Amino acid sequence: MNAFNRAALNSYRWVGKEAAIEFADNHALVKMLFSGAVDAMSQAERYFALGEIAERGKAISKSQKILFGLRSTLDHGQGGELARNLDSLYDYCIRQLTAAHASNEVAKVSEAKALMVQIREAWEIMPLNRAAPVQ
């Protein structure tokens, strides 16, 4: 694929994501955030294997930014114990990602990713009418 086609394809993907975000409800947006975090953690795992420290750092940073975003959407007033538990889980994952990068331990990324996969799967099966109060 030549550079022009690659740029066009990337633009097309960006427009598709922008449209999906613009028309998504809160439940779908949170699902996209979970998927984005998991995808970024998968990238970090690949960069660990390749020994690409700078790219690994970027992927970990992206994961952490998404997790900070998820934390900021929690409604502790309405979400109660569930919101507190999610807040603790997001914080734990953020700390694991930091430790993974500092200590060169891919297992910490894998652990955080596994936790987020479980939360994403639970979010996907949660009835829509239950999604709004927590996130």
The first five atom37 places (N, CA, C, CB, O) and aatype in JSON, in Angstrom:
{
  "aatype": [12, 2, 0, 13, 2, 1, 0, 0, 10, 2, 15, 18, 1, 17, 19, 7, 11, 6, 0, 0, 9, 6, 13, 0, 3, 2, 8, 0, 10, 19, 11, 12, 10, 13, 15, 7, 0, 19, 3, 0, 12, 15, 5, 0, 6, 1, 18, 13, 0, 10, 7, 6, 9, 0, 6, 1, 7, 11, 0, 9, 15, 11, 15, 5, 11, 9, 10, 13, 7, 10, 1, 15, 16, 10, 3, 8, 7, 5, 7, 7, 6, 10, 0, 1, 2, 10, 3, 15, 10, 18, 3, 18, 4, 9, 1, 5, 10, 16, 0, 0, 8, 0, 15, 2, 6, 19, 0, 11, 19, 15, 6, 0, 11, 0, 10, 12, 19, 5, 9, 1, 6, 0, 17, 6, 9, 12, 14, 10, 2, 1, 0, 0, 14, 19, 5],
  "atom_mask": [
    [1, 1, 1, 1, 1],
    [1, 1, 1, 1, 1],
    [1, 1, 1, 1, 1],
    [1, 1, 1, 1, 1],
    [1, 1, 1, 1, 1],
    [1, 1, 1, 1, 1],
    [1, 1, 1, 1, 1],
    [1, 1, 1, 1, 1],
    [1, 1, 1, 1, 1],
    [1, 1, 1, 1, 1],
    [1, 1, 1, 1, 1],
    [1, 1, 1, 1, 1],
    [1, 1, 1, 1, 1],
    [1, 1, 1, 1, 1],
    [1, 1, 1, 1, 1],
    [1, 1, 1, 0, 1],
    [1, 1, 1, 1, 1],
    [1, 1, 1, 1, 1],
    [1, 1, 1, 1, 1],
    [1, 1, 1, 1, 1],
    [1, 1, 1, 1, 1],
    [1, 1, 1, 1, 1],
    [1, 1, 1, 1, 1],
    [1, 1, 1, 1, 1],
    [1, 1, 1, 1, 1],
    [1, 1, 1, 1, 1],
    [1, 1, 1, 1, 1],
    [1, 1, 1, 1, 1],
    [1, 1, 1, 1, 1],
    [1, 1, 1, 1, 1],
    [1, 1, 1, 1, 1],
    [1, 1, 1, 1, 1],
    [1, 1, 1, 1, 1],
    [1, 1, 1, 1, 1],
    [1, 1, 1, 1, 1],
    [1, 1, 1, 0, 1],
    [1, 1, 1, 1, 1],
    [1, 1, 1, 1, 1],
    [1, 1, 1, 1, 1],
    [1, 1, 1, 1, 1],
    [1, 1, 1, 1, 1],
    [1, 1, 1, 1, 1],
    [1, 1, 1, 1, 1],
    [1, 1, 1, 1, 1],
    [1, 1, 1, 1, 1],
    [1, 1, 1, 1, 1],
    [1, 1, 1, 1, 1],
    [1, 1, 1, 1, 1],
    [1, 1, 1, 1, 1],
    [1, 1, 1, 1, 1],
    [1, 1, 1, 0, 1],
    [1, 1, 1, 1, 1],
    [1, 1, 1, 1, 1],
    [1, 1, 1, 1, 1],
    [1, 1, 1, 1, 1],
    [1, 1, 1, 1, 1],
    [1, 1, 1, 0, 1],
    [1, 1, 1, 1, 1],
    [1, 1, 1, 1, 1],
    [1, 1, 1, 1, 1],
    [1, 1, 1, 1, 1],
    [1, 1, 1, 1, 1],
    [1, 1, 1, 1, 1],
    [1, 1, 1, 1, 1],
    [1, 1, 1, 1, 1],
    [1, 1, 1, 1, 1],
    [1, 1, 1, 1, 1],
    [1, 1, 1, 1, 1],
    [1, 1, 1, 0, 1],
    [1, 1, 1, 1, 1],
    [1, 1, 1, 1, 1],
    [1, 1, 1, 1, 1],
    [1, 1, 1, 1, 1],
    [1, 1, 1, 1, 1],
    [1, 1, 1, 1, 1],
    [1, 1, 1, 1, 1],
    [1, 1, 1, 0, 1],
    [1, 1, 1, 1, 1],
    [1, 1, 1, 0, 1],
    [1, 1, 1, 0, 1],
    [1, 1, 1, 1, 1],
    [1, 1, 1, 1, 1],
    [1, 1, 1, 1, 1],
    [1, 1, 1, 1, 1],
    [1, 1, 1, 1, 1],
    [1, 1, 1, 1, 1],
    [1, 1, 1, 1, 1],
    [1, 1, 1, 1, 1],
    [1, 1, 1, 1, 1],
    [1, 1, 1, 1, 1],
    [1, 1, 1, 1, 1],
    [1, 1, 1, 1, 1],
    [1, 1, 1, 1, 1],
    [1, 1, 1, 1, 1],
    [1, 1, 1, 1, 1],
    [1, 1, 1, 1, 1],
    [1, 1, 1, 1, 1],
    [1, 1, 1, 1, 1],
    [1, 1, 1, 1, 1],
    [1, 1, 1, 1, 1],
    [1, 1, 1, 1, 1],
    [1, 1, 1, 1, 1],
    [1, 1, 1, 1, 1],
    [1, 1, 1, 1, 1],
    [1, 1, 1, 1, 1],
    [1, 1, 1, 1, 1],
    [1, 1, 1, 1, 1],
    [1, 1, 1, 1, 1],
    [1, 1, 1, 1, 1],
    [1, 1, 1, 1, 1],
    [1, 1, 1, 1, 1],
    [1, 1, 1, 1, 1],
    [1, 1, 1, 1, 1],
    [1, 1, 1, 1, 1],
    [1, 1, 1, 1, 1],
    [1, 1, 1, 1, 1],
    [1, 1, 1, 1, 1],
    [1, 1, 1, 1, 1],
    [1, 1, 1, 1, 1],
    [1, 1, 1, 1, 1],
    [1, 1, 1, 1, 1],
    [1, 1, 1, 1, 1],
    [1, 1, 1, 1, 1],
    [1, 1, 1, 1, 1],
    [1, 1, 1, 1, 1],
    [1, 1, 1, 1, 1],
    [1, 1, 1, 1, 1],
    [1, 1, 1, 1, 1],
    [1, 1, 1, 1, 1],
    [1, 1, 1, 1, 1],
    [1, 1, 1, 1, 1],
    [1, 1, 1, 1, 1],
    [1, 1, 1, 1, 1],
    [1, 1, 1, 1, 1],
    [1, 1, 1, 1, 1]
  ],
  "atom_positions": [
    [[0.85, -1.17, 0.0], [0.0, 0.0, 0.0], [0.9, 1.23, 0.0], [-0.97, 0.0, 1.23], [1.82, 1.34, 0.81]],
    [[0.63, 2.16, -0.91], [1.46, 3.35, -0.97], [1.05, 4.35, 0.11], [1.36, 4.0, -2.36], [0.02, 4.19, 0.77]],
    [[1.86, 5.38, 0.28], [1.64, 6.35, 1.36], [0.3, 7.08, 1.22], [2.77, 7.37, 1.39], [-0.37, 7.33, 2.21]],
    [[-0.08, 7.41, -0.01], [-1.35, 8.1, -0.21], [-2.52, 7.22, 0.21], [-1.51, 8.51, -1.68], [-3.42, 7.67, 0.92]],
    [[-2.51, 5.97, -0.23], [-3.59, 5.05, 0.13], [-3.65, 4.82, 1.64], [-3.43, 3.71, -0.59], [-4.73, 4.74, 2.22]],
    [[-2.49, 4.73, 2.27], [-2.43, 4.53, 3.72], [-3.03, 5.75, 4.43], [-0.97, 4.3, 4.19], [-3.8, 5.6, 5.38]],
    [[-2.69, 6.95, 3.97], [-3.23, 8.17, 4.57], [-4.74, 8.25, 4.36], [-2.55, 9.41, 3.97], [-5.47, 8.64, 5.27]],
    [[-5.19, 7.88, 3.17], [-6.63, 7.9, 2.9], [-7.36, 6.9, 3.78], [-6.9, 7.59, 1.42], [-8.43, 7.2, 4.31]],
    [[-6.78, 5.72, 3.94], [-7.39, 4.7, 4.79], [-7.45, 5.16, 6.24], [-6.62, 3.38, 4.69], [-8.47, 4.97, 6.91]],
    [[-6.39, 5.76, 6.72], [-6.38, 6.27, 8.1], [-7.42, 7.37, 8.29], [-5.0, 6.8, 8.46], [-8.08, 7.43, 9.32]],
    [[-7.57, 8.24, 7.3], [-8.59, 9.28, 7.37], [-9.98, 8.68, 7.4], [-8.47, 10.25, 6.19], [-10.85, 9.13, 8.15]],
    [[-10.2, 7.66, 6.59], [-11.49, 6.98, 6.55], [-11.79, 6.36, 7.91], [-11.5, 5.9, 5.45], [-12.91, 6.47, 8.41]],
    [[-10.81, 5.71, 8.5], [-10.99, 5.09, 9.82], [-11.32, 6.16, 10.86], [-9.74, 4.31, 10.24], [-12.2, 5.96, 11.69]],
    [[-10.61, 7.29, 10.8], [-10.83, 8.37, 11.75], [-12.25, 8.9, 11.63], [-9.82, 9.5, 11.54], [-12.92, 9.11, 12.64]],
    [[-12.72, 9.13, 10.4], [-14.08, 9.62, 10.17], [-15.09, 8.6, 10.69], [-14.32, 9.9, 8.68], [-16.09, 8.98, 11.3]],
    [[-14.83, 7.32, 10.46], [-15.73, 6.28, 10.95], [-15.82, 6.29, 12.47], [0.0, 0.0, 0.0], [-16.91, 6.14, 13.03]],
    [[-14.69, 6.45, 13.13], [-14.69, 6.5, 14.59], [-15.4, 7.75, 15.09], [-13.26, 6.46, 15.13], [-16.17, 7.69, 16.04]],
    [[-15.15, 8.88, 14.44], [-15.8, 10.12, 14.83], [-17.32, 10.0, 14.71], [-15.29, 11.29, 13.98], [-18.05, 10.45, 15.59]],
    [[-17.79, 9.4, 13.63], [-19.23, 9.22, 13.43], [-19.8, 8.28, 14.48], [-19.52, 8.69, 12.02], [-20.88, 8.53, 15.01]],
    [[-19.09, 7.22, 14.77], [-19.57, 6.27, 15.78], [-19.68, 6.95, 17.14], [-18.63, 5.05, 15.88], [-20.65, 6.72, 17.87]],
    [[-18.72, 7.77, 17.48], [-18.74, 8.48, 18.76], [-19.87, 9.49, 18.8], [-17.4, 9.17, 19.02], [-20.58, 9.6, 19.8]],
    [[-20.05, 10.22, 17.71], [-21.07, 11.27, 17.67], [-22.47, 10.71, 17.88], [-21.01, 12.01, 16.36], [-23.31, 11.37, 18.5]],
    [[-22.73, 9.52, 17.38], [-24.09, 8.98, 17.44], [-24.26, 7.91, 18.52], [-24.45, 8.4, 16.11], [-25.33, 7.3, 18.61]],
    [[-23.26, 7.69, 19.33], [-23.34, 6.65, 20.36], [-23.99, 7.19, 21.63], [-21.94, 6.1, 20.68], [-23.86, 8.37, 21.97]],
    [[-24.7, 6.3, 22.33], [-25.23, 6.67, 23.64], [-24.13, 6.46, 24.68], [-26.51, 5.83, 23.99], [-23.05, 5.96, 24.36]],
    [[-24.41, 6.83, 25.93], [-23.39, 6.72, 26.98], [-22.89, 5.3, 27.16], [-23.94, 7.24, 28.29], [-21.7, 5.07, 27.37]],
    [[-23.8, 4.34, 27.09], [-23.43, 2.93, 27.26], [-22.43, 2.52, 26.17], [-24.68, 2.03, 27.22], [-21.43, 1.87, 26.46]],
    [[-22.71, 2.89, 24.94], [-21.83, 2.55, 23.83], [-20.49, 3.28, 23.94], [-22.5, 2.89, 22.49], [-19.44, 2.71, 23.61]],
    [[-20.5, 4.52, 24.4], [-19.26, 5.27, 24.56], [-18.34, 4.62, 25.59], [-19.55, 6.71, 24.96], [-17.14, 4.51, 25.38]],
    [[-18.92, 4.19, 26.71], [-18.12, 3.52, 27.73], [-17.56, 2.21, 27.19], [-18.95, 3.27, 29.01], [-16.41, 1.86, 27.46]],
    [[-18.37, 1.5, 26.42], [-17.9, 0.26, 25.8], [-16.71, 0.55, 24.87], [-19.05, -0.43, 25.01], [-15.75, -0.22, 24.84]],
    [[-16.78, 1.64, 24.11], [-15.66, 2.02, 23.24], [-14.41, 2.33, 24.06], [-16.04, 3.24, 22.39], [-13.3, 1.98, 23.65]],
    [[-14.59, 2.97, 25.2], [-13.45, 3.27, 26.06], [-12.81, 1.99, 26.59], [-13.88, 4.17, 27.23], [-11.59, 1.85, 26.59]],
    [[-13.64, 1.05, 27.03], [-13.1, -0.24, 27.49], [-12.31, -0.9, 26.37], [-14.24, -1.17, 27.96], [-11.19, -1.38, 26.58]],
    [[-12.88, -0.93, 25.18], [-12.2, -1.56, 24.04], [-10.91, -0.83, 23.7], [-13.12, -1.57, 22.81], [-9.9, -1.47, 23.4]],
    [[-10.93, 0.49, 23.76], [-9.72, 1.25, 23.49], [-8.62, 0.96, 24.5], [0.0, 0.0, 0.0], [-7.45, 0.85, 24.13]],
    [[-9.0, 0.83, 25.76], [-8.01, 0.52, 26.8], [-7.42, -0.87, 26.58], [-8.64, 0.61, 28.2], [-6.21, -1.06, 26.66]],
    [[-8.28, -1.83, 26.3], [-7.82, -3.21, 26.06], [-6.92, -3.25, 24.83], [-9.02, -4.18, 25.89], [-5.87, -3.9, 24.85]],
    [[-7.31, -2.57, 23.77], [-6.49, -2.55, 22.55], [-5.11, -1.93, 22.82], [-7.2, -1.77, 21.44], [-4.1, -2.45, 22.36]],
    [[-5.09, -0.83, 23.57], [-3.81, -0.18, 23.87], [-2.93, -1.08, 24.74], [-4.05, 1.16, 24.59], [-1.71, -1.1, 24.57]],
    [[-3.55, -1.82, 25.66], [-2.77, -2.75, 26.48], [-2.23, -3.9, 25.63], [-3.63, -3.3, 27.64], [-1.12, -4.38, 25.87]],
    [[-3.01, -4.35, 24.66], [-2.52, -5.38, 23.74], [-1.33, -4.87, 22.94], [-3.65, -5.84, 22.78], [-0.37, -5.6, 22.72]],
    [[-1.4, -3.62, 22.52], [-0.26, -3.02, 21.82], [0.96, -2.97, 22.72], [-0.61, -1.6, 21.32], [2.07, -3.28, 22.29]],
    [[0.75, -2.59, 23.98], [1.87, -2.54, 24.93], [2.51, -3.91, 25.08], [1.4, -2.02, 26.3], [3.74, -4.03, 25.12]],
    [[1.69, -4.95, 25.15], [2.23, -6.32, 25.24], [3.09, -6.64, 24.02], [1.08, -7.34, 25.37], [4.17, -7.22, 24.16]],
    [[2.61, -6.27, 22.84], [3.39, -6.52, 21.62], [4.72, -5.76, 21.66], [2.58, -6.11, 20.37], [5.76, -6.31, 21.29]],
    [[4.68, -4.51, 22.11], [5.9, -3.71, 22.16], [6.88, -4.24, 23.22], [5.57, -2.25, 22.45], [8.09, -4.11, 23.05]],
    [[6.36, -4.83, 24.29], [7.24, -5.51, 25.24], [8.0, -6.62, 24.51], [6.43, -6.1, 26.45], [9.22, -6.73, 24.63]],
    [[7.26, -7.43, 23.76], [7.87, -8.57, 23.06], [8.9, -8.11, 22.02], [6.79, -9.4, 22.38], [9.9, -8.79, 21.8]],
    [[8.65, -6.97, 21.4], [9.55, -6.46, 20.38], [10.71, -5.65, 20.96], [8.78, -5.61, 19.4], [11.65, -5.31, 20.24]],
    [[10.63, -5.34, 22.24], [11.67, -4.54, 22.87], [11.63, -3.07, 22.49], [0.0, 0.0, 0.0], [12.64, -2.37, 22.61]],
    [[10.49, -2.6, 22.04], [10.34, -1.21, 21.62], [9.84, -0.38, 22.81], [9.36, -1.09, 20.41], [8.63, -0.22, 23.01]],
    [[10.78, 0.14, 23.58], [10.46, 0.8, 24.84], [9.64, 2.07, 24.63], [11.74, 1.14, 25.58], [8.67, 2.3, 25.36]],
    [[10.0, 2.89, 23.67], [9.27, 4.15, 23.45], [7.82, 3.88, 23.04], [9.97, 5.0, 22.37], [6.9, 4.51, 23.55]],
    [[7.63, 2.95, 22.12], [6.28, 2.62, 21.68], [5.47, 1.97, 22.81], [6.32, 1.68, 20.45], [4.27, 2.22, 22.95]],
    [[6.14, 1.15, 23.59], [5.5, 0.54, 24.76], [5.0, 1.64, 25.69], [6.48, -0.41, 25.5], [3.88, 1.58, 26.19]],
    [[5.84, 2.63, 25.93], [5.46, 3.75, 26.79], [4.25, 4.5, 26.26], [0.0, 0.0, 0.0], [3.37, 4.9, 27.02]],
    [[4.21, 4.7, 24.95], [3.06, 5.39, 24.34], [1.78, 4.58, 24.52], [3.31, 5.65, 22.85], [0.73, 5.13, 24.84]],
    [[1.87, 3.28, 24.33], [0.69, 2.42, 24.47], [0.21, 2.38, 25.92], [1.0, 0.99, 23.97], [-0.99, 2.4, 26.18]],
    [[1.15, 2.31, 26.84], [0.79, 2.32, 28.26], [0.16, 3.65, 28.63], [2.02, 2.04, 29.15], [-0.84, 3.69, 29.35]],
    [[0.73, 4.73, 28.15], [0.18, 6.06, 28.43], [-1.24, 6.19, 27.88], [1.08, 7.15, 27.82], [-2.11, 6.76, 28.54]],
    [[-1.47, 5.68, 26.68], [-2.81, 5.72, 26.1], [-3.79, 4.94, 26.97], [-2.8, 5.17, 24.66], [-4.9, 5.4, 27.22]],
    [[-3.38, 3.76, 27.42], [-4.23, 2.94, 28.3], [-4.58, 3.71, 29.56], [-3.53, 1.62, 28.65], [-5.73, 3.74, 29.99]],
    [[-3.57, 4.34, 30.15], [-3.79, 5.07, 31.39], [-4.71, 6.27, 31.19], [-2.46, 5.54, 31.97], [-5.56, 6.54, 32.03]],
    [[-4.55, 6.98, 30.09], [-5.43, 8.12, 29.81], [-6.88, 7.67, 29.7], [-5.0, 8.83, 28.51], [-7.78, 8.34, 30.21]],
    [[-7.1, 6.55, 29.06], [-8.46, 6.02, 28.94], [-9.0, 5.64, 30.31], [-8.5, 4.81, 27.99], [-10.15, 5.92, 30.63]],
    [[-8.17, 4.99, 31.12], [-8.6, 4.61, 32.47], [-8.9, 5.84, 33.32], [-7.53, 3.75, 33.15], [-9.87, 5.84, 34.09]],
    [[-8.09, 6.89, 33.2], [-8.4, 8.13, 33.91], [-9.73, 8.7, 33.43], [-7.27, 9.18, 33.71], [-10.52, 9.21, 34.23]],
    [[-9.98, 8.6, 32.13], [-11.26, 9.05, 31.59], [-12.42, 8.26, 32.15], [0.0, 0.0, 0.0], [-13.46, 8.83, 32.5]],
    [[-12.27, 6.95, 32.23], [-13.32, 6.12, 32.81], [-13.56, 6.48, 34.27], [-12.96, 4.63, 32.69], [-14.7, 6.54, 34.72]],
    [[-12.49, 6.72, 35.0], [-12.64, 7.12, 36.41], [-13.41, 8.42, 36.53], [-11.26, 7.26, 37.08], [-14.23, 8.58, 37.44]],
    [[-13.16, 9.34, 35.63], [-13.81, 10.66, 35.72], [-15.3, 10.59, 35.42], [-13.15, 11.63, 34.76], [-16.04, 11.51, 35.77]],
    [[-15.76, 9.51, 34.79], [-17.19, 9.4, 34.48], [-17.99, 8.76, 35.6], [-17.38, 8.61, 33.21], [-19.22, 8.76, 35.55]],
    [[-17.31, 8.23, 36.6], [-18.03, 7.55, 37.68], [-18.87, 8.55, 38.48], [-17.05, 6.82, 38.6], [-18.4, 9.63, 38.83]],
    [[-20.09, 8.17, 38.76], [-20.99, 8.98, 39.58], [-21.07, 8.31, 40.95], [-22.43, 9.12, 38.92], [-21.86, 7.39, 41.16]],
    [[-20.24, 8.79, 41.88], [-20.19, 8.17, 43.2], [-21.47, 8.38, 43.98], [-19.01, 8.71, 43.98], [-21.81, 7.57, 44.85]],
    [[-22.2, 9.45, 43.68], [-23.47, 9.7, 44.36], [-24.52, 8.66, 44.02], [0.0, 0.0, 0.0], [-25.2, 8.15, 44.91]],
    [[-24.67, 8.35, 42.75], [-25.67, 7.38, 42.33], [-25.11, 5.97, 42.24], [-26.24, 7.78, 40.99], [-25.84, 4.99, 42.42]],
    [[-23.82, 5.85, 41.97], [-23.23, 4.53, 41.76], [-22.89, 3.78, 43.03], [0.0, 0.0, 0.0], [-22.74, 2.56, 43.01]],
    [[-22.76, 4.5, 44.14], [-22.5, 3.87, 45.43], [-21.3, 2.94, 45.43], [0.0, 0.0, 0.0], [-20.22, 3.3, 44.96]],
    [[-21.51, 1.75, 45.98], [-20.43, 0.78, 46.14], [-19.83, 0.35, 44.8], [-20.93, -0.43, 46.9], [-18.62, 0.16, 44.69]],
    [[-20.68, 0.2, 43.79], [-20.18, -0.2, 42.48], [-19.21, 0.85, 41.93], [-21.34, -0.42, 41.5], [-18.15, 0.5, 41.41]],
    [[-19.58, 2.12, 42.04], [-18.7, 3.19, 41.56], [-17.39, 3.19, 42.34], [-19.39, 4.56, 41.68], [-16.32, 3.38, 41.75]],
    [[-17.45, 2.99, 43.65], [-16.23, 2.94, 44.46], [-15.34, 1.76, 44.04], [-16.57, 2.83, 45.97], [-14.12, 1.9, 43.94]],
    [[-15.97, 0.61, 43.8], [-15.19, -0.56, 43.39], [-14.54, -0.36, 42.02], [-16.09, -1.8, 43.35], [-13.39, -0.73, 41.82]],
    [[-15.29, 0.22, 41.09], [-14.72, 0.5, 39.77], [-13.58, 1.51, 39.87], [-15.79, 1.02, 38.8], [-12.55, 1.36, 39.2]],
    [[-13.76, 2.52, 40.7], [-12.72, 3.52, 40.9], [-11.44, 2.85, 41.41], [-13.19, 4.6, 41.89], [-10.34, 3.14, 40.93]],
    [[-11.59, 1.96, 42.38], [-10.43, 1.23, 42.91], [-9.79, 0.34, 41.85], [-10.85, 0.38, 44.12], [-8.57, 0.24, 41.77]],
    [[-10.61, -0.3, 41.04], [-10.1, -1.17, 39.99], [-9.33, -0.37, 38.94], [-11.24, -1.94, 39.33], [-8.24, -0.77, 38.52]],
    [[-9.9, 0.75, 38.5], [-9.21, 1.59, 37.52], [-7.88, 2.08, 38.09], [-10.1, 2.79, 37.1], [-6.86, 2.08, 37.4]],
    [[-7.9, 2.51, 39.36], [-6.67, 2.98, 40.01], [-5.63, 1.86, 40.05], [-6.98, 3.49, 41.43], [-4.45, 2.09, 39.77]],
    [[-6.06, 0.67, 40.4], [-5.15, -0.48, 40.46], [-4.53, -0.74, 39.09], [-5.89, -1.74, 40.96], [-3.32, -0.95, 38.98]],
    [[-5.35, -0.72, 38.05], [-4.84, -0.97, 36.69], [-3.85, 0.11, 36.28], [-6.01, -1.02, 35.69], [-2.82, -0.19, 35.67]],
    [[-4.15, 1.36, 36.6], [-3.23, 2.46, 36.28], [-1.89, 2.23, 36.96], [-3.84, 3.82, 36.7], [-0.84, 2.41, 36.35]],
    [[-1.92, 1.84, 38.24], [-0.68, 1.61, 38.98], [0.07, 0.4, 38.43], [-0.99, 1.4, 40.46], [1.3, 0.41, 38.36]],
    [[-0.65, -0.64, 38.03], [0.0, -1.82, 37.44], [0.7, -1.46, 36.14], [-1.03, -2.95, 37.2], [1.8, -1.93, 35.87]],
    [[0.06, -0.64, 35.33], [0.66, -0.23, 34.07], [1.93, 0.59, 34.3], [-0.34, 0.58, 33.24], [2.93, 0.41, 33.6]],
    [[1.88, 1.48, 35.29], [3.07, 2.26, 35.63], [4.2, 1.34, 36.08], [2.75, 3.3, 36.74], [5.35, 1.49, 35.65]],
    [[3.87, 0.4, 36.96], [4.87, -0.55, 37.46], [5.41, -1.42, 36.34], [4.27, -1.42, 38.56], [6.61, -1.73, 36.31]],
    [[4.55, -1.82, 35.42], [4.99, -2.67, 34.3], [6.05, -1.96, 33.47], [3.8, -3.04, 33.41], [7.07, -2.56, 33.11]],
    [[5.81, -0.71, 33.18], [6.76, 0.04, 32.36], [8.07, 0.27, 33.11], [6.15, 1.39, 31.92], [9.15, 0.14, 32.54]],
    [[7.97, 0.6, 34.39], [9.17, 0.9, 35.18], [10.02, -0.34, 35.43], [8.77, 1.52, 36.51], [11.25, -0.27, 35.45]],
    [[9.36, -1.49, 35.62], [10.09, -2.71, 35.98], [10.25, -3.69, 34.83], [9.38, -3.39, 37.12], [10.82, -4.77, 34.99]],
    [[9.75, -3.3, 33.66], [9.85, -4.15, 32.47], [9.16, -5.5, 32.67], [11.32, -4.36, 32.1], [9.69, -6.55, 32.28]],
    [[7.97, -5.47, 33.28], [7.22, -6.69, 33.57], [5.91, -6.71, 32.77], [6.92, -6.81, 35.08], [4.93, -6.08, 33.17]],
    [[5.92, -7.41, 31.66], [4.73, -7.48, 30.81], [3.56, -8.14, 31.53], [5.05, -8.25, 29.54], [2.41, -7.87, 31.2]],
    [[3.82, -8.99, 32.51], [2.75, -9.68, 33.23], [1.81, -8.69, 33.91], [3.34, -10.64, 34.27], [0.62, -8.98, 34.06]],
    [[2.32, -7.55, 34.32], [1.48, -6.54, 34.97], [0.51, -5.92, 33.95], [2.35, -5.43, 35.61], [-0.64, -5.61, 34.29]],
    [[0.96, -5.75, 32.73], [0.07, -5.26, 31.67], [-0.99, -6.32, 31.38], [0.87, -4.93, 30.37], [-2.17, -6.0, 31.24]],
    [[-0.57, -7.56, 31.3], [-1.5, -8.65, 31.02], [-2.56, -8.77, 32.1], [-0.75, -9.98, 30.88], [-3.72, -9.04, 31.81]],
    [[-2.16, -8.56, 33.35], [-3.12, -8.61, 34.45], [-4.14, -7.48, 34.34], [-2.39, -8.53, 35.81], [-5.34, -7.71, 34.48]],
    [[-3.67, -6.27, 34.1], [-4.58, -5.13, 33.95], [-5.52, -5.35, 32.77], [-3.78, -3.82, 33.77], [-6.71, -5.05, 32.85]],
    [[-4.98, -5.87, 31.68], [-5.81, -6.12, 30.49], [-6.88, -7.17, 30.8], [-4.94, -6.59, 29.32], [-8.03, -7.0, 30.4]],
    [[-6.52, -8.23, 31.48], [-7.49, -9.28, 31.82], [-8.62, -8.72, 32.68], [-6.79, -10.44, 32.55], [-9.78, -9.07, 32.49]],
    [[-8.28, -7.84, 33.61], [-9.32, -7.22, 34.44], [-10.25, -6.36, 33.6], [-8.68, -6.37, 35.55], [-11.47, -6.39, 33.78]],
    [[-9.68, -5.59, 32.68], [-10.5, -4.72, 31.85], [-11.36, -5.53, 30.87], [-9.62, -3.73, 31.07], [-12.47, -5.12, 30.56]],
    [[-10.86, -6.64, 30.4], [-11.66, -7.52, 29.53], [-12.88, -8.02, 30.3], [-10.81, -8.72, 29.0], [-13.98, -8.04, 29.76]],
    [[-12.68, -8.41, 31.55], [-13.81, -8.88, 32.36], [-14.84, -7.78, 32.57], [-13.31, -9.4, 33.71], [-16.04, -8.02, 32.48]],
    [[-14.37, -6.58, 32.87], [-15.29, -5.46, 33.08], [-16.01, -5.12, 31.78], [-14.54, -4.21, 33.62], [-17.21, -4.85, 31.79]],
    [[-15.29, -5.13, 30.67], [-15.92, -4.85, 29.38], [-17.0, -5.88, 29.07], [-14.87, -4.84, 28.25], [-18.09, -5.52, 28.62]],
    [[-16.72, -7.15, 29.31], [-17.71, -8.2, 29.05], [-18.94, -8.02, 29.92], [-17.1, -9.58, 29.28], [-20.06, -8.21, 29.45]],
    [[-18.74, -7.67, 31.18], [-19.89, -7.42, 32.07], [-20.68, -6.21, 31.58], [-19.41, -7.2, 33.52], [-21.91, -6.21, 31.61]],
    [[-19.98, -5.18, 31.12], [-20.64, -3.97, 30.62], [-21.48, -4.3, 29.39], [-19.59, -2.88, 30.29], [-22.58, -3.77, 29.22]],
    [[-20.95, -5.16, 28.53], [-21.66, -5.51, 27.29], [-22.98, -6.23, 27.56], [-20.79, -6.38, 26.42], [-23.93, -6.07, 26.8]],
    [[-23.05, -7.01, 28.63], [-24.29, -7.75, 28.9], [-25.22, -7.02, 29.86], [-23.97, -9.11, 29.44], [-26.35, -7.45, 30.09]],
    [[-24.74, -5.92, 30.44], [-25.56, -5.16, 31.36], [-26.74, -4.53, 30.62], [-24.72, -4.06, 32.07], [-26.57, -3.98, 29.53]],
    [[-27.93, -4.62, 31.19], [-29.08, -3.98, 30.55], [-28.83, -2.47, 30.42], [-30.38, -4.24, 31.36], [-28.27, -1.85, 31.32]],
    [[-29.25, -1.92, 29.31], [-29.02, -0.5, 29.05], [-29.62, 0.4, 30.12], [-29.59, -0.12, 27.71], [-29.04, 1.43, 30.45]],
    [[-30.76, 0.03, 30.66], [-31.39, 0.89, 31.66], [-30.62, 0.92, 32.97], [-32.81, 0.44, 31.9], [-30.92, 1.75, 33.83]],
    [[-29.66, 0.04, 33.15], [-28.84, 0.02, 34.37], [-27.52, 0.76, 34.16], [-28.58, -1.43, 34.81], [-26.81, 1.04, 35.13]],
    [[-27.19, 1.08, 32.92], [-25.87, 1.64, 32.64], [-25.73, 3.08, 33.09], [-25.57, 1.53, 31.17], [-24.67, 3.47, 33.58]],
    [[-26.75, 3.89, 32.93], [-26.63, 5.32, 33.14], [-26.22, 5.73, 34.56], [-27.91, 5.97, 32.81], [-25.38, 6.61, 34.69]],
    [[-26.77, 5.14, 35.62], [-26.42, 5.64, 36.95], [-24.96, 5.47, 37.35], [-27.26, 4.98, 37.95], [-24.44, 6.28, 38.13]],
    [[-24.28, 4.46, 36.85], [-22.93, 4.17, 37.32], [-21.9, 4.97, 36.57], [-22.64, 2.7, 37.18], [-21.0, 5.54, 37.2]],
    [[-21.98, 5.03, 35.28], [-20.94, 5.69, 34.49], [-21.43, 7.03, 34.01], [-20.53, 4.82, 33.3], [-20.7, 7.74, 33.32]]
  ]
}
